[in-house]
Amino acid sequence: MEKRITALEKTVDRHTENISTLFSKVDAVKDQLNKIQGTLNQIRWTFFGAVGWFALGEFGIMKALKVIA
């Protein structure tokens, strides 16, 4: 009976270590995904800014602003 309890305790300890390792890996993946999301947001807003700048230049609004200023 004692051997079975000792074996169960070792198994529980090993599982506890594995679970803590997995949680630390999950946290690392979350951090990486947040960084990727930040980069994608930066790319998106850069694209919108470039499209906006092109539209302003194409439709002559920038020329009108230069005349006023």
C-alpha positions as CSV (number, residue, x, y, z in Angstrom):
1,M,0.0,0.0,0.0
2,E,2.8,2.4,0.9
3,K,4.5,1.8,-2.5
4,R,1.3,2.7,-4.3
5,I,0.9,5.9,-2.4
6,T,4.6,6.9,-3.0
7,A,4.1,6.2,-6.7
8,L,1.0,8.3,-6.8
9,E,2.8,11.2,-5.0
10,K,5.7,11.0,-7.5
11,T,3.2,11.1,-10.4
12,V,1.3,14.0,-8.9
13,D,4.6,15.9,-8.4
14,R,5.7,15.2,-12.0
15,H,2.3,16.4,-13.3
16,T,2.5,19.5,-11.2
17,E,5.9,20.3,-12.8
18,N,4.6,19.6,-16.3
19,I,1.5,21.9,-15.7
20,S,3.7,24.7,-14.4
21,T,6.0,24.4,-17.5
22,L,3.0,24.4,-19.8
23,F,1.6,27.5,-18.2
24,S,4.9,29.4,-18.5
25,K,5.0,28.4,-22.2
26,V,1.4,29.7,-22.6
27,D,2.4,33.0,-21.1
28,A,5.4,33.3,-23.5
29,V,3.1,32.5,-26.5
30,K,0.6,35.2,-25.3
31,D,3.4,37.8,-25.1
32,Q,4.6,36.9,-28.6
33,L,1.1,37.1,-30.0
34,N,0.6,40.5,-28.4
35,K,3.8,41.7,-30.1
36,I,2.6,40.3,-33.4
37,Q,-0.7,42.0,-33.0
38,G,1.0,45.3,-32.2
39,T,3.1,45.0,-35.4
40,L,0.1,44.2,-37.5
41,N,-1.7,47.3,-36.1
42,Q,1.2,49.4,-36.9
43,I,1.3,48.1,-40.5
44,R,-2.5,48.7,-40.8
45,W,-2.3,52.3,-39.7
46,T,0.7,53.0,-41.9
47,F,-1.2,51.6,-44.8
48,F,-4.3,53.8,-44.0
49,G,-2.0,56.8,-43.6
50,A,-0.4,56.1,-47.0
51,V,-3.8,55.7,-48.7
52,G,-5.0,58.9,-47.1
53,W,-2.0,60.8,-48.2
54,F,-2.3,59.5,-51.7
55,A,-6.0,60.4,-51.8
56,L,-5.3,63.9,-50.5
57,G,-2.6,64.4,-53.2
58,E,-4.6,62.8,-55.9
59,F,-7.8,64.9,-55.4
60,G,-5.9,68.1,-55.1
61,I,-6.7,68.9,-51.5
62,M,-3.0,69.3,-50.8
63,K,-2.7,71.9,-53.6
64,A,-5.7,73.8,-52.1
65,L,-4.1,73.8,-48.7
66,K,-0.8,75.1,-50.2
67,V,-2.7,78.0,-51.9
68,I,-4.4,78.9,-48.6
69,A,-1.2,78.8,-46.6
